[in-house]
């Protein structure tokens, strides 16, 4: 597994391996009973280990593959490096309206972009390195498969670790749909796509969720002929329909093919080509590609953990936890993708902080109290926090929905980035924010104002009273507050104000 994840064999990847899976690593001797033993060195596990050790706990950290987990090695870090490079290519080719000439000379060097990503990833990896956790943080780091042997014991590479509490943070992995012939034809996932050194000429992307959409756009901007394949009738099926529509229009402008509302009947291999047999409305048709990328969900890593020996209950969705993140074993807690419906790095981080408080200090912090934003890093980005309108309706909550198009913002117009909007859902009759969506080039940076307001219990009126710099695209959020204030100016209020002002003139 390690060799696969660290291909190609380059200096950057050797540096990465030396940090996150040192080939010469010697596991320490277990130190009595640990306050906390952490299984899994992804985001949740690293935050648990570092946080607990920083508070004085004796901590052991176990990782069988690569410290840093998916986020560092095959997820957030490499994907955003590739996306940023593809955006630079797009911007260079789109400079005509800004007076940039010589655009016909723009050439995308995919190999160089991937080398940059590997170099930056290797540099970032020091923060998650085995030696940093051992030497700077005082954590006992074990490389190998950790398995429960009892309710308070874990074995790794022949060594037995006793614990007062354990944190189960083993994460999740890419899942491939059961399509006939797919395994035989071969396919890429987020775990292998960042090992590429050459750009696929024709790329079929199965799944139009966040991963599929992000990488489809990135590879298309580098020059691949990309086709996005999705069973649902729209991309990003869980998102606001209007938001998905803005991105879908952008994909069409950029020449990304979309086969929506289709079934994949099977995959065949013909010489170096892959033939995908599709069906729409009962009519079969074929799609030819050189490579297939699967972005169709994730499955929790439950295998090899010895959960039964520890009395830990799990299911299809992962380890079963209470609202305080405790498993069926009162000594064991879980955080991150192995137990969470929200498989985001920032959610894993937040849950790890809850775990430390509850497992080590008898806290009663609740997972359900978290306000969870997320963002799809396409161009434009789509960011959301809280409820959608349908969520509120499902709970019988009446809402007032306000929308401001980016085209009304001077800065967005001047930037040439006016495709998008900000939308907020308020509890009807109040200024309480139930949820919000932002579609903009940097929506992920803009959603935080809504997240803070919801977390702090601030209504949209508080945003309206906050001065925003002009001209900025984030000013669109204040415009929503202005829209709310206008709804309060009812005909009766307006007549009363007019009467008062008339009286003043007299």
N, C-alpha and C positions, 0 to 999 in steps of 0.2 A: 504493500500500500504506500509506504513512504517513497519508494523509488518512483511509482506512478505519479504521485502528486508533485514530485519535484523535477519532472521533466520540463524542458530539456536540460542536459547536463552542462550548465554554464556556471561561470564564476559567481553570478548573483544567486543562483539557486544553491550553490555550495555554501555560501554565506548564510542563506536562509536555513539550510539544514543544520549547520553548526549551531545556530541559535535555538531552533525549535524542535530538533530531534538529533542531538549531538551523537555522531556515530561511536564516540569513545566514552559515552556517559556510563558512569558506575553508580548504580543505585545505592543510597545510604543504608545503614542499618537502622531498622525501626527504633524509635525512641519511646519506649513505654506506651502509655495510652495517650493518644492525641486528643486535643480539644475538638479538632475538626479534620476529617479526612475527606478530601475533595476528589471525586472521580470525574475526570474530564477537564481538559485544559483549554477550552474555548472561552468565549467572553464571560459566561456565567461562572465557570470554574476559576478563571484567573481573578475575577473581582472578588469572589468568595475567599480565595486563598490570600490575596494581597490585603484585603480589608481585615480579615480575621487576624492575620499575622501582625498587621499594623496596630491592632488593639491589644496585642500581647498574647494571643493564643498560640499554642503549639500546633502547627498545621503540616499536613502531608498533602501533596498534590500528585495525582496519578494521571498520566496521559499515554495512551497506547500508540498514537500516530504523531500528530504535529501540534505542539503548543501553539496557541493562537487560534486553533480551531478553524472552522470554515471562514470566519470573517477575515482573518489575516491571510490565509493561504489560498482559498478558492472562492471567496465571497466578496464582501464589501470592498476590501482593499484593492485586489486586482481588477475587479469590475469597474470601480470608479476611476482607476488609472487608465483603463482602456477607453471608457466612456469619455473621459476628458480629452484624450488624444483624438478620438473620432470627432469630438465637438470642434477641436482646433482645425481639423480638415474641413469640416462643414463651414466654419466661419471664414476660412480662407477662400473657399469657393463661392461664398455668398457675399463677397465684399463689393460687388458691382454697384449696388445702390448707394454705397458709402464713398464712391469715387475711387475704389481700388482697381487698378488695371493689371494686366498680365495674368489673369486668373487661369488662362489656358495652360500655364506652366505648373500649376499646383499638382503635386504628385503625393499620394499617400503611401508611405513606407510602413507597411504593417509590421514587418520584422523589427524595425527600429522602435515602433510604438510599444511592442511587446517587451523589447529589451529594457526600455525606460520603465515600464511597469515592474518588471522583475527587479530592477535595480532599486527602485523606491520601496518595493515590498521588503526587500532584504534589509534596507535601512530601518524601516519601521519595526521589523521583527525583533530588534534588540529589546524593545519594551516587554515583549512576551517571552523572552529567552529563558531557558532553563537555568543558566548561570546567574542571571539577574535575580530570579526568584530565590535561588539558593544563597547567593553571596550577599545581595543587598537587602532582601526581604526576610531571610531566615527561614524559608520554607524547605521542607524535605521533599525533593522532587524525585518521583519514581517514573521511569519510562517503561511501559509494559501494560498488559491487560490486567485491570483490576476487577476482581470478582468477590462478591460477598460469600463468606463461608459460615456466617452466623449473624445474629441480630446486631452484634457490635464488633465484627471483625471482617477484614478484607485481606485477600491475598493477592500479591503482585510479584511475578517473577520469583516465586518460591519464598517470599518474605511475608510474614503475617503482621498486619497492622491493626491494633486495637483502637477503638475510638469511643469518645463520649457522644459525639455527634458526627454525622456524615452528610456531605452535600453531593447529591447525584446530579451531575451536570454533563452528561455524556452526549448531548446534542442530537442532531438528526442528519440525515443524508438525502441526496437526490433520489427521487423515485421515478422509475420509468413505467409508463402504462403498458398493459399486457397486449401489445400489438403483434400479431403473427409476423415473424421474420425480422423484427426490429433488432433483437439481440444478434442474430446471425449477420445482419447487414452492418452492424456496428453503429454507434452513436456517441455523441458528445454530451456531457452534462457540465454544470458549473465546476465539477471536480476535475475535469480534463480539458475543458475548452481553453483555459489560460496557459496550457502547455503548448499550444499551437505556435509555430514559427512561420507558417505560410498561410495566406488568406484563402479560404475556400472560394472557389469561383461561383458556385451555386450552393446556397445554404438553405435548408428547410428547417424551420423552427417549430417544434411541436409544443403548443401551449402559449397562449397570449396573456399570461399573467405578468407580474412585474419582471421576473427574470427573463422571460421570453421577449417581452417588449423592449427592455433595456438593451439586450444583446442583439436583437434583430436590428434595431436602429444603429447601433454602433458598427456592426459588421457591414451594413448597407452603406454607411458613410465612408468606410474604408474602400468600398468598391465591390463587395459581394452582391450577387443577385439573390436577394433574400425573399423568401416566401414564409409568411406567418400562418400557421395552421391552427384552427381553434374550433372546438365542438360548439361553443356558444355563439350566438349571433353577433356579439360585439367583443372587442378586446377589453381587457381589464373588467371582466364581468361583475366584480364586486364593487367597483367604483361608481361614483356619480355618473349617470349616463351622459350628461352634457360634457363632463370632464373627459370621459373616454372618447366622446365624439370629436373634441378638439384635437386630441392626440391622433385619432384615426385619420383625420383630415391631413395632419402633418405627415403621417406615414405615406399617404397617397401622394402628396407633393414630392416626397423624397424618393418615390419609386419603389417602395416596399410593397410586395405583393401580399395580399391577404385572402386566404381561403377560410371564410368564417361560416359557421353552421354546417361543418362537414364532419363526417366520420372517416377514420383511417381504417381501411379494411385490412391492410397488410403492407409489408415492405419486401421488395425483392432486390437482389443484387445482379446487375448486368455489367460485367467487366468492372470498370472502376466507378460506375454510376450506381446510384441507389434510386429505385423506382418505388414511389409511394402511391399506393392505390387508394383513392379517395372516393367518397360518395356524398352527394348533396341531393336531397329530395328524391332519393331513390335512383339517381343517375350517377353511374360510376365514371370517373375520369382519372388520369394519371398525372403525376408530378415527378419530374426528374431532378435530382440533386447530386452534388458531389459529397456533401456532408450533411448529417442530421444532428441538430441540437435539441435536446429534450429539456424543457423547463416546465414540468407538469407536476409540481408538488414535492413534498418532502415526507420522509418517514422517520420516526424516532429510533435512535440506536439503543435497542434493548438487549441485543444478543450478547452473550458472554458475560453478563454482569452478575449472574447468580442471584437474581432477585428473589427467587423462591426461598433460598436459604436464609434470606433476611426477612422474609414475610412481607415483601413489598408487592403490592398489587399494581398491575399495569394492564393496559388494553391497547386497542388499535391506535388510539391517540397519544399513547405514551404512558408514563408513570402517573398514577392517580394521586392527586394531592388535594389537601384542604385549602381553604382560602388563605391560610397562613403558610402554605407551601409544605406542610408536613405530609409525609407519606403514611401508609398504613403501619409502618414501623415508627414508633414515636421518637426513635433516635435519629431517623434519617429524613432529611428534607431534600427537595429538588428545585431546580431553577433552570430556565432557558428552554431550548427547543425540545428537550426530552419530556416536558410536561406542559408547555405553554401553547395556547392556540395562536398566539401572536409570535411568529418566529422571526423576530427582529433582534439585531444586536443590542439596541438600546433597551428593549424589553428584558433581555437576558441580564443586562447590567442592573436594571431597576429591581428585578426579582432577586438577584444576588444580594443586594443591599437589604432587602426584606429578610432574606434567609439568615444573614449574619445576625440581625437584631433578634429574630425569633428563635433561632437554634441555640445561640450562645448566651443571650441575655434575657430570655423568657419574654420577649416582646410579643405583641399581638397585632403586628402590622398585617394589613390585608392586601392581597393581590388585587381584589376587586376595586380597591380604592384608587388604583393607578389610572392616570389619564394618559392614554397611549396614542401618540401621533405616529404617522408613517408617511413614507414618500416613495414614489416610483421615479427613478432617476433617468427618465427619458427627457426629451427636449421638445416641448416644454415638460417640466416636472409636474407631477400630480401629488399634492400633499393633502392629508386629511387628519382630523382629530375628532373624537367624539362620535355622536350619532349621525347617521344619514336620515333623510326625511322618512324613509321607509321604516327605519328602526323605531323612530318616535311613533309613527302610526301603529306599528305592531304593539306598542306598549300603551296605546290609547292616549298619547300625548298630542295635543294640538299644537302646531308650530306656525311661526311666521318665518318665511324664507326670504332673505334679501340677497340680491346679486349685483355686483358691480363689475362690468367688463373692463379688462385692462386697457381697451381702446380709449377709455375715458381718462386715462392717466397720461399726463404729458411725458413723463419719463419713459414709460413703456413705448409710446409712439416714437420718441426720439431715439430710443434704443433699437427700434425695429423689432420689438418683441411684444406686440399688442395682441397676439392670439392667446387668450386665456381669460380668467375671471377669478374673483373671490366671492365666496358664497357662505352665508352663515344661517344656521337654523336656530331660532329663538323660541323659547316656550311662549306660546301665544299670550299676549297681554302683559308680558314682562320683558326685561332686557337680558334675561338669563340665557347664556350661550349653551346650547345642547350639542352642537357640532359645527364644523366648518370645513370647507374644501377650498384649496387654492390651486389654480392652474397657471403656472408662470415658469419662466426659465429657471428661476431660483426659488421655487415654491417651498422647498425643504427648509430654506432659511427664513421664510416668511410665516410659516405655520406656527412657529414658537410663541408668537404673541397670543394666539388663540389658546394654545396649550397652557400657558401661564395663567390666562384669565380663567379658564375652566378649573384648573387646579386650585387657584386662590379664591374661587367663588366670586370673581369680579364679573359684572355684567358688561355688555357692550358699551354702555354709557361711560364706563371708566376709560375705555379705549378712545371714545370720542373726546374726552377731556384731556387726553394725552397729546402733546404736540409732536407731530411727525415731521422730519426734515422734508423740505421740498427742494428739488423734485426727486422723489424716490418711487420705486414700484411698490414698496411696502405701504405707501400712503393709501393704497387701495383698501387696506383694512380700516383706516380711519373713515374712508368714504362710506363703508358699510355702516359705521356708527352714525354718520350724518344721515344716511338713509333711514335708519331707525328713528332718529330724532324727528325726521319729517313725518313719520307715521303718527307721532304723538300730536302733531298739529292738526287736530280734527276740525271740522267746520265750526263746531261750537267754540273751541278754544280760539280759533282764528277770529271769530266774531267778537269774543270778549276782549282779545288783544286790540282789535281795531277800535272798539268802543273806548278802551282805556287811552289809546293814543289820540283818538279824536278829542276826548275830554282834556288831555294835556295841551292840545293846540288851543283850546278855548280859554 
